[in-house]
Amino acid sequence: VQLQASGGGLVQAGGSLRLSCAASGRTFSAYNMAWFRQAPGKEREFAGAIAWSGGSTYYAVSVKGRFTVSRDNAKNTVYLQMNSLKPEDTAIYYCAAPSQMYDSTWYFRPKDYAYWGQGTLVTVSS
C-alpha cells in the first residue's frame, strides 16, 4: 500500500482543515487506517483511526470531539477533518496503515504500522 497525504497548510486558531490520504492498490478497503502527528521536537503520536469497514473510529483524548476520521473506499481515500484547531495541533500529520488486513485490533504506536504517507504540515497560528 502506498499512501500520499495532502491538505495541510496555515490556519488560524479556531479554524478548520481537512487532510486527505490517497492510497494506491486494490486492497485499501481491507486496512484499518490511522492518522499520526509529530510536532517539532516531539515524538510521533497517534491522533485517530478508522476501521477497514468504516464502521468504527478511535481518537486520542487530545483531539476527541474536534477531529473526525472518515474514509471513502471507492476513492481509496481516508480523511481527517480537523475543527476548532489550536496552536498545539501544529505538527506534521501522517497517514498510516498496519501490515495486517481485516484487523480487529486498534494500534496506537508508530511501530505497529507498516505503511506511511510522506506527511503534510499543519500550522495553527494564535
N, CA, C and O atoms as a DFTB+ gen file, in Angstrom:
504 C
 N C O
     1  1       0.852      -1.191       0.000
     2  2       0.000       0.000       0.000
     3  2       0.886       1.238       0.000
     4  3       1.767       1.378       0.848
     5  1       0.654       2.120      -0.936
     6  2       1.366       3.392      -0.966
     7  2       0.394       4.496      -0.597
     8  3      -0.739       4.539      -1.077
     9  1       0.865       5.398       0.273
    10  2      -0.001       6.427       0.808
    11  2       0.563       7.811       0.514
    12  3       1.777       8.017       0.543
    13  1      -0.316       8.743       0.235
    14  2       0.108      10.117      -0.007
    15  2      -0.855      11.061       0.679
    16  3      -2.037      11.125       0.338
    17  1      -0.338      11.793       1.649
    18  2      -1.151      12.737       2.402
    19  2      -1.085      14.124       1.780
    20  3      -0.073      14.505       1.192
    21  1      -2.168      14.869       1.914
    22  2      -2.223      16.229       1.397
    23  2      -3.248      17.026       2.187
    24  3      -4.006      16.481       2.989
    25  1      -3.250      18.343       1.937
    26  2      -4.262      19.190       2.550
    27  2      -3.780      20.056       3.692
    28  3      -4.550      20.850       4.231
    29  1      -2.522      19.920       4.071
    30  2      -2.011      20.749       5.149
    31  2      -1.893      22.203       4.744
    32  3      -2.019      22.550       3.569
    33  1      -1.651      23.043       5.729
    34  2      -1.498      24.462       5.452
    35  2      -1.494      25.270       6.729
    36  3      -1.370      24.737       7.831
    37  1      -1.632      26.574       6.551
    38  2      -1.641      27.514       7.678
    39  2      -3.084      27.925       7.963
    40  3      -3.821      28.316       7.058
    41  1      -3.470      27.831       9.221
    42  2      -4.836      28.190       9.608
    43  2      -4.789      28.884      10.962
    44  3      -3.917      28.606      11.785
    45  1      -5.724      29.778      11.183
    46  2      -5.792      30.465      12.470
    47  2      -6.442      29.569      13.520
    48  3      -7.223      28.673      13.199
    49  1      -6.107      29.827      14.763
    50  2      -6.726      29.089      15.856
    51  2      -8.246      29.213      15.776
    52  3      -8.785      30.290      15.519
    53  1      -8.919      28.095      16.002
    54  2     -10.367      28.067      15.898
    55  2     -10.861      27.666      14.520
    56  3     -12.048      27.398      14.334
    57  1      -9.964      27.625      13.568
    58  2     -10.329      27.289      12.205
    59  2     -10.387      25.793      11.957
    60  3     -10.225      24.983      12.870
    61  1     -10.622      25.448      10.698
    62  2     -10.767      24.048      10.305
    63  2      -9.879      23.744       9.104
    64  3      -9.482      24.625       8.342
    65  1      -9.593      22.467       8.977
    66  2      -8.783      21.984       7.859
    67  2      -9.138      20.523       7.637
    68  3      -9.419      19.796       8.590
    69  1      -9.126      20.095       6.391
    70  2      -9.354      18.681       6.100
    71  2      -8.152      18.109       5.371
    72  3      -7.746      18.609       4.322
    73  1      -7.599      17.069       5.934
    74  2      -6.498      16.366       5.310
    75  2      -7.032      15.154       4.550
    76  3      -8.042      14.556       4.920
    77  1      -6.327      14.815       3.485
    78  2      -6.671      13.631       2.706
    79  2      -5.463      12.726       2.616
    80  3      -4.320      13.181       2.667
    81  1      -5.723      11.458       2.484
    82  2      -4.663      10.475       2.291
    83  2      -5.120       9.518       1.206
    84  3      -6.031       8.715       1.412
    85  1      -4.485       9.608       0.058
    86  2      -4.838       8.751      -1.071
    87  2      -3.962       7.507      -1.064
    88  3      -2.748       7.587      -0.878
    89  1      -4.585       6.376      -1.267
    90  2      -3.867       5.107      -1.249
    91  2      -3.902       4.450      -2.625
    92  3      -4.886       4.542      -3.359
    93  1      -2.823       3.803      -2.940
    94  2      -2.791       3.020      -4.169
    95  2      -3.043       1.557      -3.814
    96  3      -2.858       1.147      -2.668
    97  1      -3.458       0.787      -4.791
    98  2      -3.687      -0.629      -4.537
    99  2      -5.149      -0.956      -4.337
   100  3      -5.929      -0.129      -3.865
   101  1      -5.506      -2.157      -4.696
   102  2      -6.910      -2.572      -4.644
   103  2      -7.326      -3.062      -3.276
   104  3      -8.500      -3.362      -3.060
   105  1      -6.373      -3.150      -2.330
   106  2      -6.703      -3.708      -1.025
   107  2      -6.897      -2.638       0.045
   108  3      -6.955      -2.957       1.232
   109  1      -6.997      -1.383      -0.358
   110  2      -7.142      -0.287       0.612
   111  2      -8.280      -0.565       1.571
   112  3      -8.146      -0.341       2.774
   113  1      -9.391      -1.047       1.059
   114  2     -10.584      -1.239       1.882
   115  2     -10.400      -2.337       2.928
   116  3     -11.268      -2.520       3.781
   117  1      -9.308      -3.056       2.877
   118  2      -9.056      -4.129       3.834
   119  2      -8.247      -3.688       5.043
   120  3      -8.035      -4.473       5.967
   121  1      -7.790      -2.433       5.044
   122  2      -6.902      -1.946       6.104
   123  2      -7.581      -0.934       7.015
   124  3      -8.269      -0.021       6.557
   125  1      -7.372      -1.116       8.311
   126  2      -7.625      -0.006       9.216
   127  2      -6.667       1.117       8.815
   128  3      -5.558       0.852       8.353
   129  1      -7.086       2.343       8.989
   130  2      -6.232       3.473       8.646
   131  2      -6.127       4.411       9.846
   132  3      -7.087       4.609      10.590
   133  1      -4.944       4.976      10.010
   134  2      -4.718       5.851      11.159
   135  2      -4.058       7.158      10.729
   136  3      -3.421       7.240       9.679
   137  1      -4.227       8.158      11.556
   138  2      -3.511       9.428      11.432
   139  2      -2.634       9.603      12.667
   140  3      -3.080       9.416      13.799
   141  1      -1.395       9.960      12.423
   142  2      -0.460      10.317      13.475
   143  2      -0.016      11.753      13.236
   144  3      -0.238      12.321      12.167
   145  1       0.607      12.318      14.240
   146  2       1.172      13.653      14.072
   147  2       2.463      13.755      14.862
   148  3       2.671      13.066      15.861
   149  1       3.318      14.635      14.380
   150  2       4.597      14.850      15.047
   151  2       4.900      16.339      15.085
   152  3       5.131      16.974      14.056
   153  1       4.895      16.872      16.284
   154  2       5.214      18.289      16.488
   155  2       6.726      18.445      16.577
   156  3       7.430      17.480      16.873
   157  1       7.235      19.649      16.324
   158  2       8.682      19.875      16.389
   159  2       9.257      19.479      17.738
   160  3       8.772      19.911      18.784
   161  1      10.292      18.655      17.704
   162  2      10.955      18.253      18.929
   163  2      10.237      17.203      19.745
   164  3      10.668      16.867      20.848
   165  1       9.139      16.678      19.212
   166  2       8.363      15.685      19.955
   167  2       8.277      14.379      19.175
   168  3       8.568      14.325      17.981
   169  1       7.873      13.342      19.874
   170  2       7.706      12.049      19.234
   171  2       6.399      12.015      18.429
   172  3       5.468      12.782      18.676
   173  1       6.373      11.123      17.490
   174  2       5.162      10.938      16.701
   175  2       4.081      10.325      17.590
   176  3       4.336       9.379      18.336
   177  1       2.870      10.878      17.500
   178  2       1.792      10.402      18.354
   179  2       0.540      10.093      17.561
   180  3       0.267      10.682      16.516
   181  1      -0.207       9.148      18.096
   182  2      -1.465       8.741      17.480
   183  2      -2.507       9.848      17.614
   184  3      -2.612      10.483      18.663
   185  1      -3.275      10.077      16.553
   186  2      -4.345      11.078      16.588
   187  2      -5.717      10.421      16.467
   188  3      -6.615      10.697      17.263
   189  1      -5.877       9.556      15.472
   190  2      -7.162       8.903      15.280
   191  2      -7.052       7.783      14.266
   192  3      -6.074       7.696      13.523
   193  1      -8.058       6.929      14.240
   194  2      -8.045       5.801      13.320
   195  2      -9.466       5.397      12.966
   196  3     -10.421       5.717      13.673
   197  1      -9.579       4.689      11.857
   198  2     -10.867       4.199      11.398
   199  2     -10.698       2.751      10.970
   200  3      -9.690       2.370      10.375
   201  1     -11.710       1.955      11.287
   202  2     -11.670       0.544      10.922
   203  2     -11.768       0.361       9.414
   204  3     -12.236       1.251       8.704
   205  1     -11.326      -0.794       8.928
   206  2     -11.333      -1.055       7.500
   207  2     -12.735      -0.944       6.912
   208  3     -12.904      -0.558       5.756
   209  1     -13.740      -1.287       7.719
   210  2     -15.119      -1.212       7.242
   211  2     -15.684       0.198       7.308
   212  3     -16.721       0.492       6.714
   213  1     -14.995       1.064       8.032
   214  2     -15.521       2.405       8.239
   215  2     -16.557       2.472       9.343
   216  3     -17.128       3.530       9.607
   217  1     -16.798       1.336       9.990
   218  2     -17.860       1.278      10.978
   219  2     -17.500       1.777      12.353
   220  3     -18.387       2.005      13.176
   221  1     -16.235       1.950      12.623
   222  2     -15.838       2.440      13.946
   223  2     -14.590       3.289      13.840
   224  3     -13.783       3.137      12.923
   225  1     -14.452       4.185      14.796
   226  2     -13.308       5.079      14.857
   227  2     -12.783       5.137      16.284
   228  3     -13.458       4.745      17.236
   229  1     -11.546       5.642      16.403
   230  2     -10.929       5.771      17.724
   231  2     -10.071       7.021      17.687
   232  3      -9.404       7.303      16.692
   233  1     -10.094       7.778      18.801
   234  2      -9.377       9.057      18.827
   235  2      -8.541       9.193      20.089
   236  3      -8.869       8.657      21.147
   237  1      -7.457       9.927      19.935
   238  2      -6.692      10.336      21.110
   239  2      -7.516      11.340      21.903
   240  3      -8.331      12.074      21.344
   241  1      -7.296      11.360      23.189
   242  2      -8.041      12.269      24.056
   243  2      -7.862      13.722      23.626
   244  3      -8.789      14.528      23.705
   245  1      -6.663      14.036      23.174
   246  2      -6.331      15.426      22.837
   247  2      -7.117      15.958      21.641
   248  3      -7.236      17.172      21.471
   249  1      -7.651      15.068      20.816
   250  2      -8.359      15.530      19.608
   251  2      -9.827      15.114      19.585
   252  3     -10.592      15.556      18.728
   253  1     -10.210      14.271      20.522
   254  2     -11.578      13.746      20.521
   255  2     -12.585      14.885      20.633
   256  3     -12.441      15.780      21.465
   257  1     -13.594      14.836      19.792
   258  2     -14.608      15.880      19.756
   259  2     -14.287      17.015      18.803
   260  3     -15.151      17.832      18.483
   261  1     -13.032      17.065      18.346
   262  2     -12.632      18.118      17.399
   263  2     -12.230      17.539      16.043
   264  3     -12.437      18.174      15.008
   265  1     -11.662      16.350      16.048
   266  2     -11.202      15.713      14.811
   267  2     -12.124      14.548      14.453
   268  3     -12.669      13.876      15.328
   269  1     -12.284      14.327      13.155
   270  2     -13.081      13.204      12.679
   271  2     -12.345      12.498      11.546
   272  3     -11.930      13.122      10.569
   273  1     -12.193      11.195      11.695
   274  2     -11.598      10.381      10.640
   275  2     -12.719       9.710       9.858
   276  3     -13.647       9.148      10.440
   277  1     -12.625       9.774       8.551
   278  2     -13.600       9.107       7.692
   279  2     -12.867       8.507       6.498
   280  3     -11.691       8.794       6.275
   281  1     -13.552       7.693       5.751
   282  2     -12.917       7.080       4.585
   283  2     -13.943       6.883       3.482
   284  3     -15.142       6.745       3.723
   285  1     -13.424       6.874       2.268
   286  2     -14.232       6.577       1.096
   287  2     -13.500       5.455       0.369
   288  3     -12.548       5.708      -0.371
   289  1     -13.933       4.241       0.573
   290  2     -13.219       3.105      -0.002
   291  2     -13.322       3.069      -1.526
   292  3     -12.457       2.498      -2.190
   293  1     -14.355       3.663      -2.077
   294  2     -14.476       3.722      -3.530
   295  2     -13.407       4.629      -4.133
   296  3     -13.000       4.447      -5.280
   297  1     -12.956       5.611      -3.343
   298  2     -11.932       6.542      -3.815
   299  2     -10.556       6.228      -3.232
   300  3      -9.594       6.957      -3.477
   301  1     -10.461       5.138      -2.457
   302  2      -9.178       4.772      -1.830
   303  2      -8.591       5.941      -1.031
   304  3      -7.394       6.217      -1.102
   305  1      -9.441       6.609      -0.285
   306  2      -9.006       7.812       0.422
   307  2      -9.530       7.810       1.851
   308  3     -10.672       7.436       2.114
   309  1      -8.668       8.238       2.766
   310  2      -9.064       8.465       4.146
   311  2      -8.876       9.943       4.448
   312  3      -7.962      10.584       3.929
   313  1      -9.748      10.473       5.287
   314  2      -9.757      11.909       5.586
   315  2      -9.582      12.152       7.077
   316  3      -9.902      11.306       7.912
   317  1      -9.066      13.325       7.379
   318  2      -9.016      13.803       8.758
   319  2      -9.581      15.212       8.764
   320  3      -8.926      16.159       8.329
   321  1     -10.794      15.338       9.256
   322  2     -11.415      16.652       9.405
   323  2     -11.036      17.208      10.767
   324  3     -11.297      16.590      11.799
   325  1     -10.417      18.381      10.756
   326  2      -9.935      18.988      11.996
   327  2     -10.662      20.298      12.221
   328  3     -10.558      21.219      11.411
   329  1     -11.390      20.382      13.303
   330  2     -12.129      21.590      13.660
   331  2     -11.598      22.164      14.973
   332  3     -10.893      21.490      15.725
   333  1     -11.944      23.394      15.224
   334  2     -11.533      24.069      16.473
   335  2     -10.042      23.893      16.712
   336  3      -9.615      23.521      17.805
   337  1      -9.276      24.157      15.700
   338  2      -7.836      23.924      15.783
   339  2      -7.179      24.851      16.799
   340  3      -7.584      25.997      16.993
   341  1      -6.148      24.303      17.436
   342  2      -5.392      25.024      18.455
   343  2      -3.932      25.097      18.029
   344  3      -3.474      24.265      17.247
   345  1      -3.197      26.082      18.534
   346  2      -1.765      26.147      18.181
   347  2      -1.020      24.848      18.499
   348  3      -0.078      24.485      17.795
   349  1      -1.432      24.160      19.540
   350  2      -0.758      22.909      19.898
   351  2      -1.062      21.769      18.933
   352  3      -0.486      20.688      19.058
   353  1      -1.950      21.989      17.982
   354  2      -2.191      20.999      16.927
   355  2      -1.166      21.113      15.801
   356  3      -1.139      20.284      14.891
   357  1      -0.323      22.144      15.869
   358  2       0.706      22.321      14.854
   359  2       1.631      21.115      14.819
   360  3       2.216      20.744      15.836
   361  1       1.762      20.503      13.645
   362  2       2.554      19.284      13.506
   363  2       2.567      18.849      12.048
   364  3       1.830      19.372      11.212
   365  1       3.411      17.895      11.775
   366  2       3.335      17.183      10.507
   367  2       2.385      16.004      10.734
   368  3       2.554      15.236      11.681
   369  1       1.407      15.872       9.877
   370  2       0.413      14.827      10.004
   371  2       0.688      13.723       8.989
   372  3       0.925      13.980       7.809
   373  1       0.648      12.486       9.485
   374  2       0.932      11.317       8.662
   375  2      -0.259      10.365       8.666
   376  3      -0.900      10.162       9.698
   377  1      -0.546       9.791       7.519
   378  2      -1.488       8.682       7.492
   379  2      -0.685       7.386       7.474
   380  3       0.453       7.347       7.006
   381  1      -1.303       6.325       7.995
   382  2      -0.582       5.063       8.139
   383  2      -1.535       3.890       8.093
   384  3      -2.718       4.006       8.413
   385  1      -0.989       2.755       7.686
   386  2      -1.755       1.516       7.658
   387  2      -0.919       0.397       8.280
   388  3       0.297       0.359       8.087
   389  1      -1.543      -0.500       9.014
   390  2      -0.805      -1.626       9.600
   391  2      -0.528      -2.691       8.553
   392  3      -0.998      -2.595       7.419
   393  1       0.222      -3.687       8.927
   394  2       0.568      -4.729       7.968
   395  2      -0.567      -5.725       7.755
   396  3      -0.655      -6.347       6.697
   397  1      -1.445      -5.883       8.763
   398  2      -2.497      -6.882       8.690
   399  2      -3.766      -6.317       8.066
   400  3      -4.169      -5.192       8.361
   401  1      -4.374      -7.093       7.223
   402  2      -5.672      -6.736       6.649
   403  2      -6.787      -7.267       7.543
   404  3      -6.612      -8.240       8.276
   405  1      -7.923      -6.608       7.461
   406  2      -9.119      -7.032       8.209
   407  2      -8.817      -7.230       9.689
   408  3      -9.315      -8.166      10.315
   409  1      -8.002      -6.350      10.235
   410  2      -7.584      -6.457      11.621
   411  2      -8.658      -5.886      12.536
   412  3      -9.257      -4.853      12.236
   413  1      -8.897      -6.563      13.650
   414  2      -9.896      -6.096      14.606
   415  2      -9.264      -5.383      15.793
   416  3      -9.960      -5.000      16.733
   417  1      -7.948      -5.204      15.752
   418  2      -7.220      -4.583      16.864
   419  2      -6.860      -3.154      16.530
   420  3      -6.461      -2.857      15.404
   421  1      -7.000      -2.262      17.504
   422  2      -6.547      -0.881      17.351
   423  2      -5.083      -0.806      17.774
   424  3      -4.690      -1.382      18.788
   425  1      -4.302      -0.107      17.007
   426  2      -2.897       0.092      17.300
   427  2      -2.620       1.574      17.479
   428  3      -3.146       2.407      16.741
   429  1      -1.791       1.897      18.465
   430  2      -1.551       3.303      18.792
   431  2      -0.085       3.697      18.723
   432  3       0.246       4.866      18.921
   433  1       0.794       2.755      18.447
   434  2       2.206       3.037      18.407
   435  2       2.678       3.067      16.956
   436  3       2.254       2.235      16.155
   437  1       3.554       4.018      16.606
   438  2       4.045       4.081      15.230
   439  2       4.652       2.767      14.749
   440  3       4.527       2.424      13.573
   441  1       5.304       2.030      15.641
   442  2       5.987       0.811      15.211
   443  2       5.016      -0.293      14.802
   444  3       5.423      -1.288      14.202
   445  1       3.756      -0.125      15.120
   446  2       2.745      -1.113      14.738
   447  2       2.214      -0.891      13.327
   448  3       1.365      -1.647      12.854
   449  1       2.711       0.140      12.656
   450  2       2.248       0.478      11.314
   451  2       3.341       0.250      10.287
   452  3       4.488       0.658      10.472
   453  1       2.961      -0.411       9.198
   454  2       3.941      -0.790       8.184
   455  2       4.027       0.195       7.036
   456  3       5.070       0.314       6.392
   457  1       2.943       0.898       6.777
   458  2       2.880       1.773       5.605
   459  2       2.603       3.207       6.058
   460  3       1.751       3.455       6.911
   461  1       3.347       4.144       5.465
   462  2       3.257       5.545       5.863
   463  2       3.187       6.464       4.659
   464  3       3.840       6.232       3.642
   465  1       2.392       7.503       4.788
   466  2       2.433       8.583       3.828
   467  2       3.594       9.499       4.158
   468  3       4.258       9.326       5.180
   469  1       3.839      10.473       3.296
   470  2       5.012      11.329       3.443
   471  2       4.810      12.449       4.442
   472  3       5.776      13.114       4.815
   473  1       3.590      12.676       4.885
   474  2       3.324      13.728       5.851
   475  2       2.928      15.036       5.195
   476  3       3.380      15.372       4.100
   477  1       2.077      15.760       5.889
   478  2       1.656      17.085       5.437
   479  2       1.642      18.013       6.635
   480  3       1.139      17.652       7.699
   481  1       2.192      19.208       6.468
   482  2       2.384      20.130       7.586
   483  2       1.136      20.956       7.850
   484  3       0.564      21.563       6.944
   485  1       0.732      20.963       9.108
   486  2      -0.373      21.801       9.567
   487  2       0.188      22.799      10.575
   488  3       0.797      22.409      11.572
   489  1      -0.020      24.078      10.313
   490  2       0.436      25.128      11.210
   491  2      -0.774      25.934      11.666
   492  3      -1.524      26.469      10.849
   493  1      -0.951      26.013      12.972
   494  2      -2.075      26.749      13.539
   495  2      -1.522      27.973      14.251
   496  3      -0.764      27.854      15.213
   497  1      -1.900      29.130      13.780
   498  2      -1.409      30.368      14.380
   499  2      -2.368      30.856      15.462
   500  3      -3.578      30.641      15.395
   501  1      -1.791      31.515      16.455
   502  2      -2.624      32.013      17.575
   503  2      -3.130      33.417      17.319
   504  3      -3.839      33.980      18.153
